[in-house]
Amino acid sequence: MKYIIILGDGMADEPIEELGGKTPLEYAVTPTMDELAKKSEIGLCHTIPEGMKPGSDTANLSVLGYNPRQYYTGRSPLEALSIGVDMKPTDIALRCNIVTLSDDNLPYEEKTILDHSSSEISTEDAAVLLEAVRQELENDTYKYYVGTSYRHLTIWDKGEVVELIPPHDILGRVIGTYLPQDEYLKDMMKKSYDILNNHPLNIERAKKGLNKANSIWFWGAGTRPALKAFEEKFHKKGAMISAVDLLKGIAVGAKMEVVEVEGADGTLHTNYVGKAMAGVKEILEKNCDFVYIHIEAPDEMGHQGSIPNKIKAIEYLDNKVIKIVKEQMDLSKVPYRMLIMPDHPTPIYCRTHTSDPVPYMLYDSTKELNHSWNYNEAEARLSGNTVNHGYEIINKLFEV
């Protein structure tokens, strides 16, 4: 038996008036998921432990079978593992987003945060801008490292885990009350605006109609993580396919194989087919027992507040990932179990993560089930199936 998780990041949502009271998942045209739902167990899964913040870090740890209360030490340290930064026990990792603040004559504290991803900036452009910041601000205490797209890393030597606000939680708001209490961190953010706002690359981006990537934003502080190896924990060889450093970092920490896919960038236009085929290859050709295929686009479209693009991301997931994985696995005649779910909701109305339970769908190619279910939030709720601890969902997949 082979095992597959296909995770649509932030795919779950709330009913939307413009969609006739349907969620994007209900509204989207998803023939493959519709077909699978008739042959699958569906239900709700609580991926976020009560009292913990609803991040992709805690949620994906849960889905992978790691209790966040036991294993979570912060988001940025997981990304440090992916980038290859060897953290000292005294290091603090900080997520260093490159964001878009309003380009006006107001003081820094009175500016508004417009876009947490700077028009989904390319890694190449972001690297140029982060290098400009690094040249001006890096010292023996603070080191800057390039990640992917808008997601980068700062290591604070002998730092402390301070309370910091994720930029995607405050889109459209004046930033003053959300800035770090630590004066040096705040000062670096302010100076970064002076470095970046009129950088030649940002002038060119503005001419193209793209948002300026004009400030760094610190968040997600944490200490060096220590995850138990996935194969030791579950006795299965696993592989991770994701464009996002956070997911790659979890995989590195869990000693899973990290599979790089050309053109996979975490955006709406990522290489969906390439990721699907890479997952199939790991299962059928490289003797992996388990593969985790992570698709970031629904979450990004939720943060952007784009109803059409969130629907499109879900439809791409259905047609370019789930359909291909199912077709290839069925052709191989290899028995498999496949779990399809989000990690958390990213509702359009608030443009950030919530802690509500998410719908899951568990398919077994060896079982003949015949239901009338469709896969969406409402019907998952009606099913009566509930996984109260997200880190136990993988036990259902593995039939433990």
N, C-alpha and C positions, 0 to 999 in steps of 0.2 A: 504494500500500500504506500502511495506517495501522498504528500500533504501540501496544500497551497493556501496561502492567505492573499487575497487581493483587497487592498485597503484603499478606499477612496477618502482621502484626508478631508475632514470637514464636510463630508457629503450630506449629512443629516441637516435638517432645517425645520422651520415652523411654517404653518400654512400662510400663504401669501395671497392677499386680496386680488392682485393683478392676475393671478393664476387660477382664479375661481375658487379660492380657498384650498388649493392644493399646495404641497411642498414641491420644490424643484425635482425631487426624486419621484414623486407621484406624477408630475407633469411630463417629465422627460420621456422620450420614445426609447424604450429599453427592451427590445424583444428578447435578448438573451437572458437578462435577469427575469423577465416575465416567464419565460420557459422554465428556467431553473427553479423559480419559486414554487411551481406546481409539484416539484419533485424533491423539495428541500424542507428542512426544519427552519422556521423563522421565529424570531423573538427579539427581546430587548436585552441589551448588555450595559451595565453600569461600569464604564471604563475609568471614571474619575473617583478615587476614594473620597468619602465625605470630608470636607474641610481642606482638601488640596485644590490647587488652582487647575482649571481645565486647559492644560497645555498639550501640545502634540508630544511633548516629552513624557509626561506621566501617562498619557493615554496609550501611546505606542509601547511603552514598557509593559503596561497592563496586557495589551493584546498579545504581546510576545511571551507572556507568562511570568513577568517579573513584578512582584508586588511593589508599587511605588513607595509605599511606606518603609519598605526594607531597603530598596535599592536606589532610590532617587536622591542625588546630591546636587541637583541643579542642571539646567539645560546646557549651558555653555561648555561644561566639562565634557559632555558627550560629543559635542561638535569638535572640541579639541582633539579627541581621539581620532575622529575622521580626518582632520587636517594633518594629523601626525605630530601634534605638539605633545611632548613628554612633560606633563605637569609635575612639579615638585609638590610634596605634601603641603608646603606653605603657600602655594600658588592659588589664586582665585581666577577663574575664567569668567569673562564677561562677554555676552553677545554684543557685537558692535554692528548694528544695522547702519546702512547708508539710506537716509530717509529724505523726503521732500518736505521742507518747511516753506511757509509763505514767503515770497520774495517781495518784501516791502521795507519801508524805512522804520518800522517799529523796533524797539529793543528786542533782543533775543527772547526774553521771557514772555513777550507779548505776541510772539509769532504763533501761527496755527500749523498743526501737523496735517498735511494734505494727503500724503501717500507713504505707507510704510515700506514700499518696495521700489520707489522711484521709477515708475512705469516699467516694472519688472526688468530692471537694469541688467545688462549682460555682465557676466563675470569679467570679461575683458575691460569694459568701461569702468566697472567698479574697482578693478585692480589698479588702474591708473589713478583714480581719485584717492583710494586708500593709501597709495604710495605717497601722494602729496601730503596727506595727513601724517603719515608715518615720519616723513622727513622733518616735519615741523614739531611734532608732539612726542615722538618716541624717546624714551630715556631708559635708564637701568631699571626703573620700577614698572613701567608700562610698555609692553611689546605688542605690536599689531601684526595680525596674520590674515591673509586673504582666504576667504572661503568660497562660496558660490553665490552668484547673483548679488543680492543686497545683503546677504548673511555673512558676517565676518566675525573676527575674534580678537579680543584683547586679553592679555594675561597680566595680572596685577600681582607683582611679587610681594609676598608678605602682606597681602590684602585682607579684606574681611568681606563676609557675605552680607551685603547691604541690600535693603529693599529698593527695587527698581521697577519701573512700570513698563510693560511691553508697549511698543509704539502702536501696534495694531489694536490695542484696547482703547485708544484715545483719538482715533481719526476724526478730524474736523474740529478738534478742541484747541483752545489756547494752551500752550505747553507749560506755563509758569509753575503751576502747582504740582506738576508731574515730574519736574526735574529732580536729579539726585540731591539728597541732603549733603552728600560728600562734596565739599567745595571744589576739590581738584577735579573730580569727574565732571562736575558741572562746567568748570572752566574749560576743560578739553572740548566738551561739546560746543560751547560758545565759540571757541577759537576755530573749531572745524568749519563753522559756517563762514567765517571770514576767509578761510583757506579755499573753500569749495564753491561758494555761490557764484563767483565770477571766474572760476577756472575755465580755461578755453574749451575744455570738453563739455562743460555744462552750458556754455554759451551756444555751442553747436547743438546740443540736445534740445535746448529751448527753441532754436530755429526750426528743428524738425517736429516740433509739437510735443516733445517728450518732457516729462517733469524733470526739473533739475534735481540731481542727487546732491543736496547742498548742506547736509549735516550728518554727523554720526549720532547714534543713539545707543546708550548702554542699557542693557537689561540682562536678566537671566543669570545672575551671579551664582557660582557654585564651586565646590571643591572636587578633587580628583575622585572619579567614580570607581567602584569595584563590583563588577557584575560577575556572577557565576557563569562559566562557559555553557553555552546553549546545549552543546552535545553532551556534556556531563550532566546537565540538569534534566534533559528530556531523552537522552540516548538516541538522538537523531542529528544527522549532519545537515546544517541549515545554510541558506544563502539569502542575502539581502539585495534587492534591486530597488534603488531609490536615487533621485537626483539631489536629495536633501542631506546636508552634512549631519544633521541631528540623527537621522535614521542610520546613516553609514556609521556614525559614532557608536550608536547602540550596538550595531553589528560587530564593530571592532572590539568593543568591550566584552561582548558575549562570545568572541572568537568564532563568529560566523564568517562565511565567505562574503566579501563585498564585490558585487559585479558592476563594473562600469559599462554604461551603454552610451554610445555616441549619439549626441543630439538630445539626450535626456537632461532637461534643464529646470524642471519644476514649474514650468509655465503652462498656459493653456495649449500651447503648440509644442509640447514635449514630444519625444519620440515614443508614442504609446506602443506601436507595433513592435519596435525594437525591444522594449521592456518586456512585452508579452513573450516574444520569441526567446529572449535571454532566460526568462524563467523556465520555459519549456526545456531549453537546452540543459539547464542545470539539473533538472529532474530526469530527463531521458538519456542524456549523454555523459553527464559528469557525476552521476550516481549520488546526487543529493537526495535526502529523504524529504526535505521541507524547503519551500521557497516562499519568501515574503515579497510581494510586488506592491510597492507603495506609489500611489499617484497623488501628487500634491495639488493639482489644478483646481479641484472643487473648493478646497480651502482658500486658495488665493482669490478665486472669484467671489467667494463669500466675503472675504476681507474688502474686496473692491466694491461690494454692494451691487454687483452686476447680475441681475436675474437671468438675462439671456445667456450670458457666458457661463454661469453656474450650470444651467441646464445643458449647455453644449458640452461642458466638461464631463458631466455624468453620462451623456450620450456617447462621447468618445470612449469613456471607460468601458461602457457596455460593448460597443462595436469594435473597438480597436485593442482591447485587452481581454476582457472576460470571454468574448466570442472566440478569439483566436486561441486562448489557452484551452478552452473547452474542446474546440475542434481538434487541436493537435493532440491533446491527451486522449480523446476518444479514438482517434486514428491509431494511436500507439497500442491500444488495448490494455494499457497498464492501469490497474485500478487506482483510483485516487479519491481523496476527500478535499473539498474546496470550501473555504470560509470567506464570505464576502461581507464587508462591513466598513463603516467609517471608524475613525478613532474617537471623534467628538463631533458635536454639531458646530457649524459656523453659520449661524442664521443671518440672512440678508438684513433683517431689521436692525441688528446691532453691530454687524460687521466684525464680530469677534467670537471667541469660543464660549460655549456654555457647558455646564456639567450634566445636562440632561442625558438619560440613557439613549443609546443608539441602536438602530435595527441591525440584526445580523441575519445571514442566510447561510445555512450549512448544507452542502450537497455531497452526496456519496454516490459515486458512479456504480456501486455494486448493489444499491438498494432501489427497489421499485416502489416509489411513493407516488401518491396521486392526491394532491390537495387542490383547493380552489384559491389559495393565497396568491396575492401579489406582494412584491417586495417593496415596502415603504414603511414610514414611521407609524402610520395609523394601524395598518394591519399587523405589524409586528407587536403593537400594543395589545391588539385584540387576541392574538394567538395564545396568550397566557403563559408563554415561555419567558422566563427571566433569569439572567445570570447576574447575581447581585455583586459579585466580585470579578471585575474585568480580567484579572490575571488568571481566572479559572476557565475562561472561554477556550483557551488552547487545549485544555484537557478534554473538552467536548470534541474538538477537531481530532485529537490523537486517540480518542475513545479510552481515556484513562479512567 
